[in-house]
Amino acid sequence: MNSSQFNMVSSAFLGTVFVVLTISFLSEALYHTEAPEQEGFVIEVAEGSAAPSGEAAEEVIPDIGPLLASADIAAGEKVFKKCAACHTIEDGGANKVGPGLWNIIGHPVGAKDGFGYSAALTEYAAGGTTWDYENLNKFFLKPKAYIKGTAMGFAGLKKEKDRANLIAYMRTFSPSPVALPE
């Protein structure tokens, strides 16, 4: 490549850079937007409509008792397959990503030996809360909404029947199952 060809290539390159920079500066001048003082949007909620974790779910979720009486344990076993990736349910089953669930109904929340629970679940369990039928029903609906900050990544079970079937199935994994609610 001789010097005149080099000069032409260099001129073309520099001309292109000049045009691109000029367009960039002009577009910034024409469409300049200032950064907001505070990022995000404010969502206003009417006073009295917000409730602490777990309380709002009580108003919306119907009682699980009647559904447990007619629950299908075989269907609950199918639903449990969603849980089996992170939990075991058999007696002596090891903790996985989540704690083993053998004999969980009636058991204190966050008290399975050898498992490190999230701070949110430990705080929720501080008052001696147990995994009764209603707590499990609310938790299985939307775990992260019921116990804010829980490490459980499961989205939840929207269908009441699926939750009832799952709880009835889990109830069978106990040497002395807790009596069904009336």
ZICORMO-V234428 format. One record per pair of residues at least 24 apart in sequence whose ideal C-beta (glycine too) atoms are under 7 Angstrom apart, sorted by sequence separation. I is the first residue (numbers start at 1). GAP is how many residues later the second one is. D is the distance in Angstrom with one decimal. If there is no record, write none. Layout:
# ZICORMO-V234428
i->{I | I}
gap->{GAP | GAP}
d->{D | D}
This chain:
# ZICORMO-V234428
i->{106 | 107 | 106 | 105 | 106 | 121 | 137 | 140 | 104 | 120 | 120 | 120 | 121 | 119 | 120 | 137 | 105 | 118 | 136 | 118 | 118 | 133 | 133 | 98 | 68 | 105 | 104 | 105 | 65 | 64 | 101 | 105 | 64 | 103 | 102 | 103 | 103 | 106 | 64 | 105 | 61 | 61 | 79 | 61 | 57 | 89 | 79 | 90 | 54 | 57 | 89 | 79 | 80 | 79 | 57 | 76 | 80 | 75 | 76 | 54 | 76 | 77 | 53 | 67 | 71 | 72 | 76 | 53 | 67 | 71 | 53 | 73 | 68 | 73 | 67 | 71 | 62 | 64 | 68 | 73 | 64 | 68 | 64 | 69 | 68 | 68 | 65 | 65 | 65}
gap->{24 | 24 | 25 | 26 | 26 | 26 | 26 | 26 | 27 | 27 | 28 | 29 | 29 | 30 | 30 | 30 | 31 | 31 | 31 | 32 | 33 | 34 | 48 | 54 | 65 | 65 | 66 | 66 | 68 | 69 | 69 | 69 | 70 | 70 | 71 | 71 | 72 | 72 | 73 | 73 | 76 | 77 | 78 | 80 | 81 | 81 | 83 | 83 | 84 | 84 | 84 | 86 | 86 | 87 | 89 | 89 | 89 | 90 | 90 | 92 | 92 | 92 | 93 | 93 | 93 | 93 | 93 | 94 | 94 | 94 | 95 | 95 | 96 | 96 | 97 | 97 | 98 | 99 | 99 | 99 | 100 | 100 | 103 | 111 | 112 | 113 | 115 | 116 | 117}
d->{5.9 | 5.5 | 6.9 | 5.8 | 6.8 | 5.9 | 5.4 | 6.5 | 5.3 | 5.5 | 6.2 | 3.1 | 5.4 | 6.8 | 5.0 | 6.7 | 6.9 | 6.5 | 5.4 | 5.5 | 4.0 | 6.1 | 5.7 | 6.7 | 6.4 | 6.2 | 6.3 | 5.5 | 6.9 | 5.3 | 6.3 | 6.4 | 6.2 | 6.6 | 5.5 | 4.5 | 6.8 | 4.2 | 4.1 | 5.0 | 6.3 | 5.7 | 7.0 | 6.2 | 4.5 | 6.6 | 5.1 | 7.0 | 6.5 | 6.7 | 5.0 | 5.6 | 6.1 | 4.4 | 5.6 | 3.7 | 5.7 | 4.3 | 4.8 | 5.5 | 5.2 | 5.2 | 6.5 | 5.8 | 4.5 | 5.2 | 2.8 | 6.0 | 6.5 | 5.0 | 4.7 | 5.3 | 5.3 | 5.1 | 3.6 | 3.5 | 6.8 | 6.8 | 6.4 | 6.2 | 5.8 | 5.7 | 6.8 | 6.3 | 5.2 | 6.8 | 7.0 | 3.7 | 6.6}
